[in-house]
Amino acid sequence: MSQLTGTLSRPSLWEMFSKVATDKVVITLIAAVILLGLYDISQMTRSIYFTLDSALYIAPFFALAIAFAGYAKASGLDGLIAKAFSGNLVLSVIAAALVGALSPFCSCGVIPLIAALLAAGVPLPAVMAFWIASPIMDPEMFILTAAGIGFEFAVAKTMAAVALGLFAGFATLGAERVGFLQNPLIGAASCGSSCSKDEDPGVSWAFWQDPGRLQTFLAEVKSTGLFLGKWLALAFFLESLMVAYVPSDWIAAAVGPGNLFAIPLAALIGMPSYLNGYAAIPLVAGLMKLGMTPAAGLAFMTAGAVSSVPAAIAVYALVRKPVFMLYILLGVTGSVITGYIYLLAGTTS
């Protein structure tokens, strides 16, 4: 245990502080607070209070979310995900969409796994189903979405993730059968050590009995907590600025119930403005308070999760252009379709 304690004590507190202090998101947040103070000191005080109050409210859900992420990593649960992509292709697409909606991967974090699956020869339709569904929803995001927006919206977003995965998988299957999308990867792509099949530690549900897995759990909780914490802090601060400065009548006119094109507009806006799934929760909550319809909010979150700028750049570097264009097209059109379905379901219920 002493050896484990010594290992866990690294890096030092100063190194951790230096890493946090030089983080671009943290620097952006600090700069935003300073600039707001120079422009409107009273609003700066209100925004800081709003951020702290929002963080305090979501703290229990936040703790549960990062604990689950750590458990999935330490126990080896995440290693089971790739095993869903075998057997009958139709069944593989269905399994990939379902597993993708439950997997703990963000739009960028899923890229290495996708590279590994494609390089290993996993059929593109199953990979695309997982690829589209995975960044939209995962267990910890469900918890945070239910806390930040509402349980009904979290359920709708989960159903949208599965539906988009199925839509993308079967659309890709159809495109392949008419002769498109051959050799999806650019060049001789390699997934590095993640592709290794020689070492499979298996799943250990009681991971705390293994010092190595316990170390993995603590490291994952720390890294996930810092990652989510900084993005949520920035998102809460931006939400306070929206509430203070964005005219509610403009929001209502652009993405409110009176605009027939609110849903496709929200999907298109979500692509460049989406930060990540966790930061989008308070962002969409703030927009909905200003008049955005839940259906438009769903389109914003699903389209942004699939085709955010960082994820799109990573995908563009990984696959050939026809696959990239299909990826974007399926993400946006699927988000718009599910948004309208959610709108119709709400009006008929």
One Martini backbone bead per residue (centre of mass of N, CA, C, O) as a GRO file, in nm:
protein
  349
    1MET     BB    1   0.054   0.064  -0.017
    2SER     BB    2   0.299   0.258  -0.013
    3GLN     BB    3   0.349   0.244  -0.315
    4LEU     BB    4   0.074   0.356  -0.399
    5THR     BB    5   0.092   0.625  -0.246
    6GLY     BB    6   0.342   0.727  -0.393
    7THR     BB    7   0.212   0.724  -0.676
    8LEU     BB    8  -0.042   0.913  -0.603
    9SER     BB    9   0.140   1.176  -0.524
   10ARG     BB   10   0.161   1.194  -0.824
   11PRO     BB   11   0.166   1.482  -0.874
   12SER     BB   12   0.218   1.767  -0.752
   13LEU     BB   13   0.053   2.040  -0.649
   14TRP     BB   14   0.211   2.236  -0.829
   15GLU     BB   15   0.170   2.084  -1.094
   16MET     BB   16  -0.137   2.095  -1.089
   17PHE     BB   17  -0.161   2.403  -1.078
   18SER     BB   18  -0.003   2.462  -1.338
   19LYS     BB   19  -0.193   2.306  -1.526
   20VAL     BB   20  -0.449   2.470  -1.461
   21ALA     BB   21  -0.333   2.765  -1.507
   22THR     BB   22  -0.258   2.678  -1.828
   23ASP     BB   23  -0.534   2.639  -1.913
   24LYS     BB   24  -0.740   2.750  -2.160
   25VAL     BB   25  -1.011   2.749  -2.011
   26VAL     BB   26  -0.918   2.896  -1.756
   27ILE     BB   27  -0.811   3.147  -1.897
   28THR     BB   28  -1.078   3.225  -2.029
   29LEU     BB   29  -1.237   3.262  -1.769
   30ILE     BB   30  -1.057   3.478  -1.639
   31ALA     BB   31  -1.073   3.680  -1.874
   32ALA     BB   32  -1.383   3.712  -1.866
   33VAL     BB   33  -1.403   3.824  -1.582
   34ILE     BB   34  -1.221   4.073  -1.624
   35LEU     BB   35  -1.373   4.202  -1.863
   36LEU     BB   36  -1.641   4.227  -1.714
   37GLY     BB   37  -1.532   4.411  -1.487
   38LEU     BB   38  -1.456   4.646  -1.684
   39TYR     BB   39  -1.756   4.675  -1.794
   40ASP     BB   40  -1.928   4.512  -1.537
   41ILE     BB   41  -1.908   4.473  -1.207
   42SER     BB   42  -2.192   4.378  -1.121
   43GLN     BB   43  -2.210   4.138  -1.322
   44MET     BB   44  -1.968   3.986  -1.222
   45THR     BB   45  -2.086   3.917  -0.946
   46ARG     BB   46  -2.338   3.771  -1.053
   47SER     BB   47  -2.184   3.555  -1.223
   48ILE     BB   48  -2.028   3.425  -0.994
   49TYR     BB   49  -2.271   3.344  -0.829
   50PHE     BB   50  -2.409   3.176  -1.047
   51THR     BB   51  -2.180   2.970  -1.082
   52LEU     BB   52  -2.168   2.868  -0.787
   53ASP     BB   53  -2.466   2.789  -0.758
   54SER     BB   54  -2.471   2.585  -0.994
   55ALA     BB   55  -2.242   2.402  -0.890
   56LEU     BB   56  -2.381   2.324  -0.623
   57TYR     BB   57  -2.633   2.188  -0.745
   58ILE     BB   58  -2.454   1.973  -0.934
   59ALA     BB   59  -2.249   1.818  -0.750
   60PRO     BB   60  -2.377   1.534  -0.701
   61PHE     BB   61  -2.394   1.461  -1.006
   62PHE     BB   62  -2.097   1.503  -1.066
   63ALA     BB   63  -1.986   1.282  -0.878
   64LEU     BB   64  -2.136   1.046  -1.014
   65ALA     BB   65  -2.018   1.077  -1.298
   66ILE     BB   66  -1.708   1.041  -1.231
   67ALA     BB   67  -1.740   0.767  -1.095
   68PHE     BB   68  -1.835   0.613  -1.344
   69ALA     BB   69  -1.593   0.670  -1.525
   70GLY     BB   70  -1.388   0.532  -1.338
   71TYR     BB   71  -1.520   0.250  -1.336
   72ALA     BB   72  -1.510   0.187  -1.639
   73LYS     BB   73  -1.201   0.198  -1.654
   74ALA     BB   74  -1.104   0.012  -1.413
   75SER     BB   75  -1.286  -0.252  -1.482
   76GLY     BB   76  -1.323  -0.273  -1.819
   77LEU     BB   77  -1.599  -0.192  -1.951
   78ASP     BB   78  -1.497  -0.042  -2.212
   79GLY     BB   79  -1.382  -0.315  -2.348
   80LEU     BB   80  -1.676  -0.430  -2.436
   81ILE     BB   81  -1.772  -0.254  -2.676
   82ALA     BB   82  -1.629  -0.392  -2.928
   83LYS     BB   83  -1.805  -0.670  -2.901
   84ALA     BB   84  -2.067  -0.555  -3.063
   85PHE     BB   85  -1.896  -0.593  -3.356
   86SER     BB   86  -2.056  -0.876  -3.444
   87GLY     BB   87  -2.179  -1.046  -3.702
   88ASN     BB   88  -2.457  -0.946  -3.794
   89LEU     BB   89  -2.500  -0.644  -3.945
   90VAL     BB   90  -2.776  -0.556  -3.843
   91LEU     BB   91  -2.723  -0.629  -3.545
   92SER     BB   92  -2.471  -0.450  -3.518
   93VAL     BB   93  -2.610  -0.179  -3.556
   94ILE     BB   94  -2.801  -0.203  -3.318
   95ALA     BB   95  -2.583  -0.250  -3.102
   96ALA     BB   96  -2.418   0.008  -3.158
   97ALA     BB   97  -2.642   0.212  -3.088
   98LEU     BB   98  -2.688   0.117  -2.796
   99VAL     BB   99  -2.395   0.130  -2.692
  100GLY     BB  100  -2.337   0.423  -2.773
  101ALA     BB  101  -2.558   0.551  -2.575
  102LEU     BB  102  -2.377   0.417  -2.315
  103SER     BB  103  -2.111   0.536  -2.372
  104PRO     BB  104  -1.804   0.703  -2.236
  105PHE     BB  105  -1.808   0.914  -2.504
  106CYS     BB  106  -1.695   1.161  -2.685
  107SER     BB  107  -1.645   1.313  -2.988
  108CYS     BB  108  -1.325   1.281  -2.944
  109GLY     BB  109  -1.282   1.014  -2.770
  110VAL     BB  110  -1.392   0.817  -3.008
  111ILE     BB  111  -1.177   0.824  -3.234
  112PRO     BB  112  -0.968   0.601  -3.155
  113LEU     BB  113  -1.176   0.370  -3.164
  114ILE     BB  114  -1.256   0.404  -3.459
  115ALA     BB  115  -0.978   0.351  -3.577
  116ALA     BB  116  -0.955   0.064  -3.462
  117LEU     BB  117  -1.207  -0.059  -3.595
  118LEU     BB  118  -1.133   0.001  -3.892
  119ALA     BB  119  -0.848  -0.132  -3.891
  120ALA     BB  120  -0.986  -0.419  -3.803
  121GLY     BB  121  -1.259  -0.442  -4.004
  122VAL     BB  122  -1.501  -0.305  -3.920
  123PRO     BB  123  -1.790  -0.223  -4.023
  124LEU     BB  124  -1.906   0.084  -4.105
  125PRO     BB  125  -2.205   0.080  -4.012
  126ALA     BB  126  -2.141   0.010  -3.714
  127VAL     BB  127  -1.947   0.241  -3.663
  128MET     BB  128  -2.145   0.473  -3.733
  129ALA     BB  129  -2.352   0.414  -3.515
  130PHE     BB  130  -2.158   0.458  -3.281
  131TRP     BB  131  -2.041   0.737  -3.362
  132ILE     BB  132  -2.315   0.895  -3.341
  133ALA     BB  133  -2.426   0.799  -3.055
  134SER     BB  134  -2.202   0.838  -2.837
  135PRO     BB  135  -2.180   1.170  -2.798
  136ILE     BB  136  -2.481   1.225  -2.705
  137MET     BB  137  -2.472   0.974  -2.490
  138ASP     BB  138  -2.447   0.899  -2.135
  139PRO     BB  139  -2.476   0.830  -1.814
  140GLU     BB  140  -2.361   1.101  -1.699
  141MET     BB  141  -2.522   1.284  -1.896
  142PHE     BB  142  -2.798   1.200  -1.802
  143ILE     BB  143  -2.774   1.304  -1.516
  144LEU     BB  144  -2.705   1.604  -1.590
  145THR     BB  145  -2.953   1.656  -1.770
  146ALA     BB  146  -3.172   1.598  -1.560
  147ALA     BB  147  -3.067   1.825  -1.368
  148GLY     BB  148  -3.048   2.077  -1.581
  149ILE     BB  149  -3.338   2.018  -1.753
  150GLY     BB  150  -3.459   1.709  -1.750
  151PHE     BB  151  -3.586   1.398  -1.766
  152GLU     BB  152  -3.740   1.408  -2.036
  153PHE     BB  153  -3.502   1.516  -2.204
  154ALA     BB  154  -3.305   1.283  -2.144
  155VAL     BB  155  -3.478   1.064  -2.276
  156ALA     BB  156  -3.496   1.195  -2.557
  157LYS     BB  157  -3.186   1.195  -2.606
  158THR     BB  158  -3.150   0.890  -2.590
  159MET     BB  159  -3.344   0.818  -2.822
  160ALA     BB  160  -3.191   0.990  -3.032
  161ALA     BB  161  -2.925   0.835  -3.024
  162VAL     BB  162  -3.039   0.567  -3.127
  163ALA     BB  163  -3.178   0.673  -3.385
  164LEU     BB  164  -2.921   0.793  -3.515
  165GLY     BB  165  -2.762   0.533  -3.525
  166LEU     BB  166  -2.956   0.377  -3.706
  167PHE     BB  167  -2.968   0.577  -3.938
  168ALA     BB  168  -2.661   0.575  -4.000
  169GLY     BB  169  -2.613   0.271  -4.037
  170PHE     BB  170  -2.829   0.215  -4.268
  171ALA     BB  171  -2.731   0.434  -4.462
  172THR     BB  172  -2.446   0.314  -4.496
  173LEU     BB  173  -2.535   0.038  -4.596
  174GLY     BB  174  -2.674   0.145  -4.852
  175ALA     BB  175  -2.423   0.286  -4.973
  176GLU     BB  176  -2.248   0.028  -4.996
  177ARG     BB  177  -2.451  -0.143  -5.184
  178VAL     BB  178  -2.399   0.092  -5.425
  179GLY     BB  179  -2.060   0.154  -5.403
  180PHE     BB  180  -1.988   0.312  -5.157
  181LEU     BB  181  -1.745   0.356  -4.920
  182GLN     BB  182  -1.454   0.274  -4.981
  183ASN     BB  183  -1.209   0.283  -4.788
  184PRO     BB  184  -1.232   0.500  -4.533
  185LEU     BB  185  -0.943   0.526  -4.477
  186ILE     BB  186  -0.656   0.703  -4.457
  187GLY     BB  187  -0.462   0.511  -4.563
  188ALA     BB  188  -0.253   0.348  -4.315
  189ALA     BB  189  -0.407   0.322  -4.055
  190SER     BB  190  -0.331   0.366  -3.704
  191CYS     BB  191  -0.398   0.271  -3.348
  192GLY     BB  192  -0.186   0.139  -3.205
  193SER     BB  193  -0.204   0.013  -2.887
  194SER     BB  194  -0.524  -0.015  -2.891
  195CYS     BB  195  -0.508  -0.280  -3.091
  196SER     BB  196  -0.423  -0.471  -2.896
  197LYS     BB  197  -0.473  -0.840  -2.831
  198ASP     BB  198  -0.270  -0.952  -2.610
  199GLU     BB  199  -0.403  -0.748  -2.396
  200ASP     BB  200  -0.660  -0.872  -2.162
  201PRO     BB  201  -0.776  -0.795  -1.846
  202GLY     BB  202  -1.061  -0.753  -1.833
  203VAL     BB  203  -1.314  -0.783  -1.583
  204SER     BB  204  -1.342  -0.584  -1.270
  205TRP     BB  205  -1.581  -0.506  -1.056
  206ALA     BB  206  -1.367  -0.524  -0.803
  207PHE     BB  207  -1.117  -0.310  -0.850
  208TRP     BB  208  -1.011  -0.236  -0.548
  209GLN     BB  209  -0.836  -0.510  -0.523
  210ASP     BB  210  -0.659  -0.353  -0.735
  211PRO     BB  211  -0.410  -0.127  -0.731
  212GLY     BB  212  -0.401  -0.052  -1.032
  213ARG     BB  213  -0.707   0.006  -1.068
  214LEU     BB  214  -0.726   0.216  -0.846
  215GLN     BB  215  -0.537   0.414  -0.984
  216THR     BB  216  -0.710   0.446  -1.236
  217PHE     BB  217  -0.958   0.559  -1.096
  218LEU     BB  218  -0.825   0.814  -0.969
  219ALA     BB  219  -0.720   0.930  -1.237
  220GLU     BB  220  -0.998   0.951  -1.378
  221VAL     BB  221  -1.140   1.130  -1.174
  222LYS     BB  222  -0.945   1.364  -1.198
  223SER     BB  223  -0.956   1.417  -1.507
  224THR     BB  224  -1.265   1.436  -1.531
  225GLY     BB  225  -1.312   1.654  -1.318
  226LEU     BB  226  -1.140   1.874  -1.455
  227PHE     BB  227  -1.278   1.874  -1.726
  228LEU     BB  228  -1.573   1.925  -1.636
  229GLY     BB  229  -1.530   2.163  -1.444
  230LYS     BB  230  -1.421   2.377  -1.645
  231TRP     BB  231  -1.659   2.365  -1.849
  232LEU     BB  232  -1.891   2.426  -1.652
  233ALA     BB  233  -1.790   2.696  -1.552
  234LEU     BB  234  -1.795   2.834  -1.827
  235ALA     BB  235  -2.093   2.775  -1.893
  236PHE     BB  236  -2.220   2.923  -1.651
  237PHE     BB  237  -2.103   3.197  -1.722
  238LEU     BB  238  -2.235   3.218  -2.004
  239GLU     BB  239  -2.523   3.196  -1.903
  240SER     BB  240  -2.522   3.462  -1.743
  241LEU     BB  241  -2.481   3.637  -1.999
  242MET     BB  242  -2.736   3.558  -2.148
  243VAL     BB  243  -2.939   3.650  -1.934
  244ALA     BB  244  -2.831   3.953  -1.936
  245TYR     BB  245  -2.792   4.016  -2.280
  246VAL     BB  246  -3.002   3.835  -2.414
  247PRO     BB  247  -3.274   3.869  -2.588
  248SER     BB  248  -3.568   3.703  -2.555
  249ASP     BB  249  -3.705   3.782  -2.829
  250TRP     BB  250  -3.479   3.670  -3.011
  251ILE     BB  251  -3.495   3.377  -2.925
  252ALA     BB  252  -3.796   3.335  -2.984
  253ALA     BB  253  -3.767   3.403  -3.291
  254ALA     BB  254  -3.543   3.190  -3.372
  255VAL     BB  255  -3.614   2.921  -3.145
  256GLY     BB  256  -3.912   2.927  -3.128
  257PRO     BB  257  -4.249   2.846  -3.180
  258GLY     BB  258  -4.281   3.070  -3.427
  259ASN     BB  259  -4.053   2.901  -3.579
  260LEU     BB  260  -4.028   2.671  -3.830
  261PHE     BB  261  -3.684   2.691  -3.835
  262ALA     BB  262  -3.567   2.631  -3.547
  263ILE     BB  263  -3.439   2.348  -3.572
  264PRO     BB  264  -3.233   2.386  -3.808
  265LEU     BB  265  -3.100   2.632  -3.678
  266ALA     BB  266  -3.001   2.491  -3.421
  267ALA     BB  267  -2.825   2.282  -3.567
  268LEU     BB  268  -2.636   2.488  -3.710
  269ILE     BB  269  -2.543   2.633  -3.450
  270GLY     BB  270  -2.427   2.382  -3.299
  271MET     BB  271  -2.170   2.322  -3.460
  272PRO     BB  272  -1.984   2.585  -3.382
  273SER     BB  273  -2.094   2.634  -3.060
  274TYR     BB  274  -2.011   2.367  -2.953
  275LEU     BB  275  -1.833   2.235  -2.692
  276ASN     BB  276  -1.990   2.014  -2.505
  277GLY     BB  277  -2.207   1.810  -2.351
  278TYR     BB  278  -2.173   1.949  -2.067
  279ALA     BB  279  -2.176   2.253  -2.151
  280ALA     BB  280  -2.462   2.236  -2.299
  281ILE     BB  281  -2.659   2.216  -2.068
  282PRO     BB  282  -2.661   2.512  -1.954
  283LEU     BB  283  -2.695   2.646  -2.227
  284VAL     BB  284  -2.976   2.525  -2.299
  285ALA     BB  285  -3.116   2.609  -2.042
  286GLY     BB  286  -3.086   2.913  -2.098
  287LEU     BB  287  -3.233   2.916  -2.375
  288MET     BB  288  -3.504   2.803  -2.266
  289LYS     BB  289  -3.555   3.048  -2.077
  290LEU     BB  290  -3.556   3.245  -2.350
  291GLY     BB  291  -3.744   3.038  -2.569
  292MET     BB  292  -3.650   2.772  -2.635
  293THR     BB  293  -3.724   2.484  -2.758
  294PRO     BB  294  -3.682   2.157  -2.688
  295ALA     BB  295  -3.645   2.067  -2.984
  296ALA     BB  296  -3.415   2.268  -3.048
  297GLY     BB  297  -3.231   2.171  -2.819
  298LEU     BB  298  -3.197   1.885  -2.931
  299ALA     BB  299  -3.072   1.967  -3.204
  300PHE     BB  300  -2.830   2.115  -3.088
  301MET     BB  301  -2.703   1.874  -2.925
  302THR     BB  302  -2.682   1.656  -3.149
  303ALA     BB  303  -2.531   1.814  -3.369
  304GLY     BB  304  -2.293   1.906  -3.190
  305ALA     BB  305  -2.190   1.626  -3.098
  306VAL     BB  306  -2.122   1.522  -3.389
  307SER     BB  307  -2.023   1.834  -3.535
  308SER     BB  308  -1.805   1.954  -3.399
  309VAL     BB  309  -1.518   2.104  -3.468
  310PRO     BB  310  -1.312   1.909  -3.334
  311ALA     BB  311  -1.441   1.648  -3.443
  312ALA     BB  312  -1.437   1.718  -3.746
  313ILE     BB  313  -1.130   1.740  -3.770
  314ALA     BB  314  -1.067   1.449  -3.683
  315VAL     BB  315  -1.234   1.309  -3.904
  316TYR     BB  316  -1.097   1.438  -4.154
  317ALA     BB  317  -0.813   1.301  -4.077
  318LEU     BB  318  -0.921   0.991  -4.093
  319VAL     BB  319  -1.114   1.014  -4.341
  320ARG     BB  320  -1.268   1.017  -4.616
  321LYS     BB  321  -1.465   1.246  -4.767
  322PRO     BB  322  -1.730   1.080  -4.804
  323VAL     BB  323  -1.745   1.001  -4.503
  324PHE     BB  324  -1.744   1.283  -4.385
  325MET     BB  325  -1.998   1.392  -4.530
  326LEU     BB  326  -2.188   1.176  -4.417
  327TYR     BB  327  -2.146   1.235  -4.120
  328ILE     BB  328  -2.260   1.525  -4.129
  329LEU     BB  329  -2.531   1.470  -4.267
  330LEU     BB  330  -2.644   1.268  -4.059
  331GLY     BB  331  -2.624   1.448  -3.809
  332VAL     BB  332  -2.806   1.686  -3.903
  333THR     BB  333  -3.059   1.546  -4.023
  334GLY     BB  334  -3.117   1.370  -3.776
  335SER     BB  335  -3.159   1.607  -3.578
  336VAL     BB  336  -3.397   1.736  -3.721
  337ILE     BB  337  -3.587   1.494  -3.717
  338THR     BB  338  -3.590   1.449  -3.407
  339GLY     BB  339  -3.695   1.731  -3.342
  340TYR     BB  340  -3.972   1.701  -3.486
  341ILE     BB  341  -4.065   1.454  -3.332
  342TYR     BB  342  -4.059   1.590  -3.054
  343LEU     BB  343  -4.261   1.810  -3.127
  344LEU     BB  344  -4.498   1.622  -3.203
  345ALA     BB  345  -4.510   1.470  -2.934
  346GLY     BB  346  -4.575   1.728  -2.764
  347THR     BB  347  -4.846   1.815  -2.923
  348THR     BB  348  -4.998   1.518  -2.883
  349SER     BB  349  -4.982   1.486  -2.552
   0.00000   0.00000   0.00000
